[in-house]
Amino acid sequence: MGEVLVVQNSRSGGPGRFGGWLEEAGLRLDVVHAYDGAAVPDALRHDAMIMMGGGYLPGEDDRAPWLAPTRSLVAEALERDVPFFGICLGGQMVAEVAGGEVTGDVGAPENGSVPVTLRPEAAGDPLFRDLPGVVPAIEHHVDAITALPPGAVWLAETAACPYQAFRVGSRAWGVQFHPEVLPERIRTWEVDGFDPDEVYARAVADEPVSTPIWREVAARFAQVVLHAGEPYAAAGSAP
């Protein structure tokens, strides 16, 4: 059974349904509640790593001191080709660690269910291949990736925030959206400038479409983890 380190950055920002899908696929989650003072490991001894979202920039160590050791773990995952999945802040962190740029409070904020467009490059990706051309995804951010790392594969975009999904190397992914979130969570978010009832209703309407897609992506990531000891082509051919 593969063991996955999950770094959680806020009380409400757990792995949610994405974590449940990974467990169904045969992985075991080791969730570190870093926001609550739990120590982030000094080295990556797990078979994979997931970095959740949170209301910080990747380098805001003064507000969230656990981000510094977490960046070291992300760098280790990239160096050793350990499977990694970063969500929102986690996606921004892997982008920054790999040499990209993240900017605070930039562009138009995104809240609620948003149509994410898959790029042609997604056709060859182990997680995003063969998905519908446009997929609803729940968003909640004002900060954004403003430059991808050198050599990253750009997988998905929106008009307001181009870098919605990307891959660094062969087994590290970052996404700006929240595949782990169900519409009910939106009720707990601040959505300044948006009609909260409209945002919630749109997410409820999109959920039957989005859920099977993100469940498939989770299952594919689990297969990458379970086959990480094999050549990359074997991991890339996961169903």
LOPAMAR-734466 format. One line per 4 residues: number of its first residue (from 1); for each residue y, z, x of N, C-alpha, C. Coordinates in nm, 2 decimals. Atoms other than C-alpha are relative to their C-alpha. Layout:
NUM	Y/Z/X/Y/Z/X/Y/Z/X  ...
***
This chain:
1	-0.12/0.00/0.08/0.00/0.00/0.00/0.12/0.00/0.09  -0.12/0.00/-0.07/0.34/-0.09/0.13/0.10/0.11/-0.04  -0.09/-0.10/0.03/0.60/0.18/0.16/0.14/-0.05/0.03  -0.13/0.06/0.00/0.96/0.10/0.09/0.11/0.12/0.01
5	-0.11/-0.09/-0.01/1.26/0.31/0.21/0.11/-0.05/-0.09  -0.11/0.03/0.09/1.53/0.31/-0.07/0.11/0.10/0.03  -0.12/-0.08/-0.02/1.88/0.44/0.02/0.08/-0.01/-0.12  -0.08/0.00/0.12/2.06/0.55/-0.29/0.13/0.06/0.03
9	-0.14/-0.03/-0.04/2.44/0.58/-0.27/0.08/0.07/-0.11  -0.07/-0.07/0.11/2.54/0.74/-0.60/-0.11/0.06/-0.09  0.09/-0.07/0.08/2.38/0.97/-0.85/-0.07/-0.10/-0.11  0.05/0.08/0.11/2.34/0.70/-1.12/-0.06/-0.14/0.06
13	0.04/0.13/-0.06/2.26/0.41/-0.87/-0.14/-0.01/0.06  0.13/0.01/-0.05/1.89/0.44/-0.84/-0.07/-0.14/-0.01  0.07/0.13/0.00/1.63/0.16/-0.81/-0.03/-0.05/-0.14  0.01/0.04/0.14/1.59/0.15/-1.19/-0.12/-0.09/-0.02
17	0.11/0.08/0.04/1.37/-0.12/-1.33/-0.05/-0.09/0.12  0.05/0.07/-0.12/1.36/-0.31/-1.00/-0.10/0.08/0.08  0.10/-0.08/-0.07/1.19/-0.02/-0.84/-0.13/0.01/-0.08  0.12/0.00/0.08/0.95/0.00/-1.13/-0.09/-0.12/0.01
21	0.08/0.13/-0.02/0.85/-0.36/-1.09/-0.06/0.00/0.14  0.06/0.00/-0.13/0.79/-0.31/-0.72/-0.12/0.10/0.00  0.12/-0.09/0.01/0.56/-0.01/-0.80/-0.11/-0.07/-0.07  0.10/0.07/0.07/0.38/-0.22/-1.05/-0.08/-0.10/0.09
25	0.06/0.10/-0.09/0.32/-0.48/-0.77/-0.07/0.06/0.12  0.08/-0.06/-0.10/0.16/-0.22/-0.55/0.08/0.07/0.12  -0.08/-0.07/-0.10/0.45/-0.07/-0.34/0.03/0.14/-0.04  -0.04/-0.13/0.02/0.54/0.29/-0.30/0.15/0.02/0.05
29	-0.14/-0.02/-0.04/0.91/0.39/-0.30/0.03/0.14/0.06  -0.05/-0.12/-0.05/1.06/0.66/-0.08/0.15/0.00/-0.01  -0.14/0.00/0.03/1.40/0.72/-0.23/0.07/0.11/0.07  -0.08/-0.10/-0.07/1.65/0.90/-0.01/0.14/0.01/-0.08
33	-0.13/-0.03/0.08/1.94/1.05/-0.22/0.11/0.03/0.10  -0.10/-0.02/-0.11/2.19/1.00/0.06/0.13/0.06/-0.05  -0.13/-0.04/0.06/2.49/1.06/-0.17/0.00/0.15/-0.02  0.02/-0.15/0.03/2.35/1.42/-0.23/-0.03/0.08/0.13
37	0.02/-0.07/-0.13/2.31/1.50/0.14/-0.13/-0.02/0.06  0.13/0.02/-0.06/1.96/1.39/0.20/0.01/-0.09/0.12  -0.02/0.07/-0.13/1.92/1.27/0.56/-0.07/-0.14/0.00  0.06/0.13/-0.02/1.87/0.90/0.62/-0.08/0.00/0.13
41	0.09/-0.01/-0.12/1.58/0.85/0.87/0.08/-0.06/0.12  -0.06/0.05/-0.12/1.68/0.80/1.23/-0.06/-0.13/0.06  0.06/0.13/-0.03/1.45/0.50/1.26/-0.08/-0.05/-0.12  0.07/0.06/0.11/1.28/0.26/1.02/-0.15/-0.01/0.02
45	0.14/0.00/-0.01/0.92/0.35/0.99/-0.07/-0.05/-0.12  0.06/0.05/0.12/0.86/0.20/0.65/-0.03/-0.15/0.01  0.04/0.14/0.00/0.72/-0.14/0.56/0.11/-0.09/-0.05  -0.12/0.08/0.06/1.05/-0.25/0.39/0.11/0.10/-0.03
49	-0.11/-0.09/0.02/1.39/-0.12/0.31/0.08/-0.07/-0.12  -0.09/0.05/0.11/1.62/-0.15/0.00/0.12/0.09/0.01  -0.13/-0.07/0.01/1.99/-0.05/0.00/0.06/-0.03/-0.13  -0.05/0.01/0.14/2.13/0.02/-0.34/0.16/-0.02/0.01
53	-0.14/0.01/0.01/2.49/-0.02/-0.46/0.07/0.13/0.01  -0.09/-0.12/0.00/2.78/0.23/-0.45/0.14/-0.04/0.02  -0.14/0.03/0.00/3.15/0.25/-0.47/0.07/0.01/0.14  -0.06/-0.01/-0.13/3.22/0.21/-0.10/-0.01/-0.14/0.06
57	0.01/0.11/-0.09/3.28/-0.06/0.16/-0.11/0.04/0.10  0.11/-0.03/-0.09/3.00/-0.09/0.41/0.04/0.09/0.12  -0.05/-0.08/-0.12/3.21/0.08/0.69/0.08/0.12/-0.04  -0.08/-0.12/0.04/3.37/0.36/0.49/-0.07/0.13/0.03
61	0.07/-0.12/-0.04/3.21/0.63/0.69/0.07/0.13/-0.03  -0.08/-0.12/0.03/3.49/0.87/0.62/-0.03/0.05/-0.14  0.03/-0.04/0.14/3.40/0.87/0.25/-0.15/0.02/-0.02  0.15/-0.01/0.02/3.02/0.83/0.29/-0.06/0.00/0.14
65	0.05/0.00/-0.14/2.90/0.95/0.63/-0.14/-0.05/0.03  0.13/0.06/-0.02/2.55/0.83/0.57/0.00/-0.15/0.02  0.00/0.15/-0.02/2.66/0.47/0.59/-0.02/-0.04/0.15  0.02/0.03/-0.14/2.67/0.48/0.97/-0.15/-0.01/0.04
69	0.14/0.01/-0.04/2.30/0.57/1.02/-0.07/-0.11/-0.09  0.07/0.11/0.08/2.21/0.33/0.73/0.03/-0.13/0.06  -0.03/0.12/-0.07/2.38/0.05/0.92/-0.10/-0.03/0.11  0.09/0.01/-0.11/2.16/0.12/1.21/-0.14/-0.04/-0.05
73	0.13/0.03/0.06/1.85/0.10/0.99/0.00/-0.15/-0.04  -0.01/0.14/0.04/1.97/-0.24/0.85/-0.01/-0.09/0.12  0.01/0.08/-0.12/2.02/-0.37/1.20/-0.14/0.00/0.06  0.14/-0.01/-0.04/1.67/-0.25/1.29/-0.09/-0.09/-0.08
77	0.08/0.09/0.09/1.53/-0.43/0.99/0.02/-0.14/0.04  -0.03/0.14/-0.04/1.70/-0.75/1.09/-0.06/-0.03/0.14  0.06/0.03/-0.14/1.59/-0.72/1.46/-0.15/-0.01/-0.01  0.15/-0.01/0.00/1.23/-0.64/1.37/-0.06/-0.09/-0.11
81	0.04/0.08/0.11/1.21/-0.88/1.07/-0.08/0.08/-0.10  0.06/-0.09/0.11/1.12/-0.59/0.83/0.07/-0.05/-0.13  -0.05/0.04/0.13/1.16/-0.70/0.47/0.11/0.09/-0.05  -0.12/-0.08/0.05/1.50/-0.59/0.33/0.06/-0.07/-0.12
85	-0.07/0.05/0.11/1.67/-0.63/0.00/0.12/0.09/-0.03  -0.12/-0.08/0.01/2.03/-0.52/-0.04/0.07/-0.04/-0.13  -0.06/0.02/0.13/2.20/-0.48/-0.38/0.15/0.05/0.00  -0.14/-0.03/0.00/2.58/-0.49/-0.42/0.05/0.05/0.13
89	-0.03/-0.06/-0.13/2.69/-0.25/-0.14/-0.10/-0.04/0.10  0.11/0.03/-0.09/2.35/-0.31/0.01/0.01/-0.14/0.05  -0.02/0.14/-0.04/2.41/-0.69/0.01/0.12/-0.01/0.09  -0.11/0.00/-0.09/2.75/-0.64/0.16/-0.02/0.05/0.13
93	0.03/-0.06/-0.13/2.62/-0.42/0.43/-0.09/-0.09/0.09  0.08/0.09/-0.09/2.35/-0.66/0.55/0.08/-0.12/0.04  -0.09/0.11/-0.04/2.61/-0.94/0.55/0.09/0.05/0.11  -0.09/-0.05/-0.10/2.85/-0.73/0.76/-0.08/0.03/0.13
97	0.08/-0.04/-0.12/2.58/-0.60/1.00/-0.05/-0.13/0.07  0.05/0.13/-0.05/2.46/-0.96/1.05/0.11/-0.09/0.06  -0.11/0.08/-0.05/2.81/-1.08/1.14/0.09/-0.07/-0.10  -0.09/0.05/0.10/2.97/-1.17/0.81/0.12/0.09/-0.02
101	-0.12/-0.08/0.03/3.28/-1.03/0.65/0.00/0.05/-0.15  -0.02/-0.06/0.13/3.34/-0.80/0.35/0.14/0.05/-0.02  -0.14/-0.04/0.02/3.68/-0.75/0.20/0.01/0.08/-0.13  -0.02/-0.09/0.12/3.79/-0.47/-0.04/0.10/-0.06/-0.10
105	-0.09/0.04/0.11/3.95/-0.55/-0.38/0.05/-0.14/0.02  -0.04/0.13/-0.03/3.95/-0.92/-0.33/-0.05/-0.09/-0.12  0.04/0.09/0.10/3.95/-1.20/-0.59/-0.01/0.06/-0.14  0.01/-0.05/0.14/3.86/-1.15/-0.96/-0.12/0.09/-0.01
109	0.11/-0.08/0.02/3.65/-0.85/-1.04/-0.10/-0.06/-0.10  0.10/0.04/0.09/3.32/-0.91/-1.22/-0.07/0.12/-0.06  0.07/-0.11/0.07/3.17/-0.68/-1.49/-0.08/-0.06/-0.11  0.09/0.04/0.11/2.88/-0.72/-1.72/-0.09/-0.12/0.04
113	0.09/0.11/-0.03/2.64/-1.01/-1.75/0.08/-0.13/0.03  -0.08/0.12/-0.05/2.77/-1.32/-1.56/-0.10/-0.11/0.03  0.09/0.11/-0.04/2.61/-1.66/-1.52/0.01/-0.03/0.15  0.00/0.02/-0.14/2.50/-1.70/-1.16/-0.07/-0.13/0.02
117	0.05/0.13/-0.03/2.44/-2.05/-1.03/-0.09/-0.01/0.13  0.08/0.02/-0.12/2.15/-2.12/-0.79/0.04/-0.13/0.07  -0.03/0.11/-0.09/2.23/-2.35/-0.50/-0.12/-0.08/0.04  0.12/0.08/-0.05/2.01/-2.63/-0.37/-0.09/0.07/0.10
121	0.07/-0.07/-0.11/1.92/-2.41/-0.07/-0.11/0.10/-0.06  0.10/-0.10/0.06/1.73/-2.17/-0.31/-0.13/-0.07/-0.02  0.13/0.06/0.03/1.46/-2.43/-0.36/-0.10/0.03/0.11  0.10/-0.03/-0.10/1.30/-2.34/-0.03/-0.01/0.15/0.03
125	0.00/-0.14/-0.02/1.35/-1.96/-0.06/-0.12/0.07/-0.06  0.12/-0.07/0.06/1.05/-1.72/-0.11/0.03/0.07/-0.12  -0.03/-0.08/0.12/1.23/-1.52/-0.37/0.07/-0.08/-0.11  -0.09/0.06/0.10/1.47/-1.76/-0.55/-0.05/-0.14/-0.03
129	0.05/0.14/0.03/1.27/-2.09/-0.55/-0.04/-0.01/-0.15  0.05/0.03/0.14/1.19/-2.25/-0.89/0.06/0.09/-0.11  -0.06/-0.08/0.11/1.42/-2.02/-1.09/0.09/-0.10/-0.08  -0.09/0.08/0.07/1.64/-2.17/-1.36/0.13/-0.02/0.08
133	-0.12/0.04/-0.07/1.96/-2.34/-1.24/0.11/0.10/-0.01  -0.10/-0.10/0.03/2.18/-2.07/-1.40/-0.07/0.12/-0.06  0.07/-0.12/0.04/2.06/-1.71/-1.44/0.10/0.11/-0.03  -0.09/-0.11/0.03/2.24/-1.42/-1.61/-0.03/0.12/0.09
137	0.01/-0.12/-0.08/2.30/-1.12/-1.38/0.11/0.10/-0.03  -0.10/-0.11/0.02/2.48/-0.79/-1.43/0.08/0.03/0.12  -0.09/-0.02/-0.11/2.78/-0.75/-1.21/0.09/0.13/-0.02  -0.10/-0.11/0.01/3.01/-0.45/-1.13/0.06/0.02/0.13
141	-0.05/-0.01/-0.13/3.23/-0.50/-0.83/0.15/-0.05/0.00  -0.13/0.05/-0.03/3.58/-0.55/-0.70/0.01/-0.05/0.15  0.01/0.04/-0.14/3.49/-0.58/-0.33/-0.10/-0.12/0.01  0.09/0.12/0.00/3.31/-0.89/-0.21/-0.02/-0.05/0.15
145	0.02/0.07/-0.13/3.16/-1.08/0.08/0.09/-0.12/0.01  -0.10/0.11/-0.02/3.42/-1.32/0.21/-0.04/-0.10/0.11  0.06/0.09/-0.10/3.22/-1.48/0.49/-0.15/0.04/0.02  0.14/-0.03/-0.03/2.84/-1.51/0.53/-0.02/0.01/0.15
149	0.03/0.00/-0.15/2.68/-1.43/0.86/-0.04/-0.13/0.05  0.05/0.12/-0.06/2.61/-1.71/1.10/-0.14/-0.03/-0.03  0.14/0.03/0.03/2.29/-1.89/1.00/-0.06/0.04/-0.13  0.05/-0.05/0.12/2.26/-1.72/0.67/-0.02/-0.12/-0.10
153	0.03/0.10/0.10/2.11/-1.93/0.38/0.06/0.05/-0.13  -0.08/-0.03/0.12/2.35/-1.93/0.08/-0.09/-0.05/-0.12  0.10/0.03/0.10/2.13/-1.91/-0.23/0.06/-0.01/-0.14  -0.06/0.00/0.14/2.36/-1.84/-0.54/0.14/0.03/0.01
157	-0.14/-0.02/0.00/2.72/-1.83/-0.64/0.05/0.01/-0.14  -0.08/0.01/0.12/2.97/-1.77/-0.92/0.14/-0.05/0.04  -0.14/0.05/-0.03/3.32/-1.91/-0.96/0.09/0.11/0.06  -0.09/-0.11/-0.04/3.48/-1.57/-0.91/-0.04/0.06/0.13
161	0.05/-0.06/-0.12/3.26/-1.46/-0.62/-0.11/-0.09/0.06  0.10/0.10/-0.05/3.09/-1.73/-0.42/-0.13/0.05/0.05  0.12/-0.04/-0.07/2.84/-1.53/-0.22/-0.08/0.10/-0.08  0.08/-0.09/0.09/2.61/-1.39/-0.49/-0.13/0.03/0.05
165	0.14/-0.02/-0.06/2.28/-1.42/-0.30/-0.01/-0.08/0.12  0.02/0.07/-0.13/2.18/-1.51/0.05/-0.12/0.06/0.07  0.11/-0.05/-0.09/1.91/-1.47/0.31/0.04/0.00/0.14  -0.03/-0.01/-0.14/1.95/-1.36/0.67/-0.14/0.00/0.07
169	0.13/0.01/-0.06/1.66/-1.46/0.89/-0.11/-0.04/-0.10  0.11/0.04/0.09/1.32/-1.49/0.72/-0.03/0.10/-0.11  0.04/-0.10/0.09/1.29/-1.16/0.53/0.11/0.10/-0.04  -0.11/-0.09/0.04/1.63/-1.01/0.46/0.09/-0.07/-0.11
173	-0.08/0.05/0.11/1.81/-1.07/0.13/0.12/0.09/-0.04  -0.11/-0.08/0.06/2.15/-0.96/-0.01/0.04/-0.07/-0.13  -0.05/0.05/0.13/2.27/-0.99/-0.37/0.12/0.08/-0.03  -0.12/-0.07/0.04/2.61/-0.90/-0.51/-0.02/0.06/-0.14
177	0.03/-0.05/0.14/2.47/-0.84/-0.86/-0.10/0.11/0.00  0.08/-0.11/0.02/2.25/-0.57/-1.00/-0.13/-0.03/-0.08  0.12/0.03/0.07/1.90/-0.68/-1.09/-0.08/0.12/-0.06  0.07/-0.13/0.04/1.79/-0.32/-1.14/0.06/0.06/-0.13
181	-0.08/-0.06/0.10/2.04/-0.25/-1.42/-0.03/-0.06/-0.14  0.01/0.04/0.14/1.98/-0.26/-1.80/0.13/0.01/-0.06  -0.13/-0.01/0.06/2.27/-0.31/-2.04/0.05/0.14/-0.03  -0.04/-0.14/0.03/2.28/0.06/-2.13/0.09/0.06/0.11
185	-0.08/-0.06/-0.12/2.41/0.14/-1.78/0.14/-0.04/-0.01  -0.14/0.05/0.00/2.72/-0.07/-1.84/0.09/0.10/-0.08  -0.08/-0.10/0.08/2.83/0.20/-2.10/0.06/0.11/0.09  -0.05/-0.11/-0.08/2.88/0.44/-1.81/0.10/-0.05/0.11
189	-0.09/0.05/-0.10/3.10/0.21/-1.60/0.14/-0.01/-0.05  -0.14/0.04/0.03/3.47/0.17/-1.58/0.02/-0.15/0.01  -0.01/0.15/0.00/3.55/-0.19/-1.68/0.15/-0.03/-0.03  -0.14/0.02/0.02/3.93/-0.20/-1.65/0.03/-0.15/-0.01
193	-0.03/0.14/0.02/4.07/-0.53/-1.79/-0.10/-0.07/-0.08  0.10/0.06/0.08/3.76/-0.60/-1.99/-0.02/0.08/-0.13  0.04/-0.07/0.13/3.66/-0.52/-2.35/-0.14/0.05/0.02  0.14/-0.05/-0.03/3.37/-0.28/-2.30/-0.10/-0.03/-0.10
197	0.10/0.04/0.10/3.21/-0.36/-2.63/-0.05/-0.14/0.02  0.04/0.14/-0.02/3.22/-0.73/-2.55/-0.09/-0.01/0.12  0.08/0.00/-0.12/3.08/-0.67/-2.20/-0.14/0.04/-0.03  0.13/-0.06/0.04/2.80/-0.46/-2.34/-0.08/-0.10/-0.09
201	0.06/0.09/0.09/2.72/-0.71/-2.62/-0.05/-0.12/0.07  0.04/0.12/-0.07/2.70/-1.00/-2.38/-0.12/0.03/0.09  0.12/-0.04/-0.08/2.46/-0.81/-2.15/-0.12/0.01/-0.09  0.11/-0.02/0.09/2.24/-0.72/-2.45/-0.06/-0.14/-0.04
205	0.04/0.14/0.04/2.23/-1.09/-2.55/-0.08/-0.07/0.11  0.06/0.07/-0.12/2.14/-1.21/-2.20/-0.13/0.07/0.05  0.11/-0.07/-0.06/1.88/-0.94/-2.13/-0.14/-0.06/-0.01  0.14/0.06/0.01/1.57/-1.12/-2.27/-0.01/-0.12/0.09
209	0.01/0.11/-0.09/1.66/-1.42/-2.05/-0.01/0.05/0.15  -0.01/-0.05/-0.14/1.74/-1.22/-1.73/-0.12/0.08/0.05  0.11/-0.10/-0.04/1.46/-0.96/-1.73/-0.12/-0.07/0.06  0.12/0.06/-0.06/1.16/-1.19/-1.67/0.03/-0.07/0.13
213	-0.03/0.06/-0.13/1.35/-1.37/-1.39/0.01/0.10/0.11  -0.02/-0.10/-0.11/1.45/-1.06/-1.20/-0.14/0.07/0.02  0.13/-0.05/-0.02/1.10/-0.92/-1.26/-0.08/-0.09/0.10  0.07/0.09/-0.09/0.96/-1.23/-1.09/0.05/0.01/0.15
217	-0.06/-0.02/-0.13/1.20/-1.19/-0.80/-0.05/0.13/0.07  0.05/-0.13/-0.06/1.09/-0.83/-0.75/-0.15/-0.02/0.04  0.14/0.03/-0.03/0.72/-0.94/-0.76/-0.01/-0.08/0.13  0.01/0.08/-0.12/0.79/-1.20/-0.50/0.04/0.08/0.13
221	-0.04/-0.08/-0.12/0.97/-0.95/-0.27/-0.12/0.10/0.03  0.11/-0.08/-0.03/0.67/-0.72/-0.31/-0.11/-0.07/0.08  0.10/0.08/-0.08/0.44/-1.00/-0.19/0.05/-0.02/0.14  -0.05/0.02/-0.14/0.67/-1.06/0.11/-0.03/0.13/0.08
225	0.03/-0.12/-0.07/0.63/-0.69/0.19/-0.15/0.02/0.03  0.14/-0.02/-0.01/0.26/-0.68/0.14/-0.06/-0.10/0.10  0.05/0.10/-0.09/0.21/-0.99/0.36/0.09/-0.01/0.12  -0.10/0.01/-0.11/0.48/-0.91/0.62/-0.07/-0.01/0.14
229	0.07/0.01/-0.12/0.22/-0.89/0.89/-0.06/-0.13/0.03  0.05/0.14/-0.02/0.12/-1.25/0.84/0.11/-0.09/0.04  -0.10/0.10/-0.03/0.30/-1.56/0.96/0.10/-0.02/-0.11  -0.10/0.01/0.10/0.62/-1.63/0.78/-0.04/-0.10/-0.11
233	0.04/0.10/0.11/0.47/-1.93/0.59/-0.08/0.07/-0.10  0.08/-0.07/0.10/0.22/-1.70/0.43/0.09/0.09/-0.09  -0.08/-0.07/0.09/0.49/-1.47/0.30/0.08/-0.09/-0.09  -0.08/0.10/0.08/0.70/-1.77/0.19/-0.08/-0.06/-0.11
237	0.08/0.06/0.10/0.41/-1.89/-0.02/-0.04/0.10/-0.11  0.04/-0.10/0.10/0.39/-1.57/-0.23/0.04/-0.06/-0.14  -0.03/0.06/0.13/0.37/-1.66/-0.60/0.12/0.06/-0.07
***
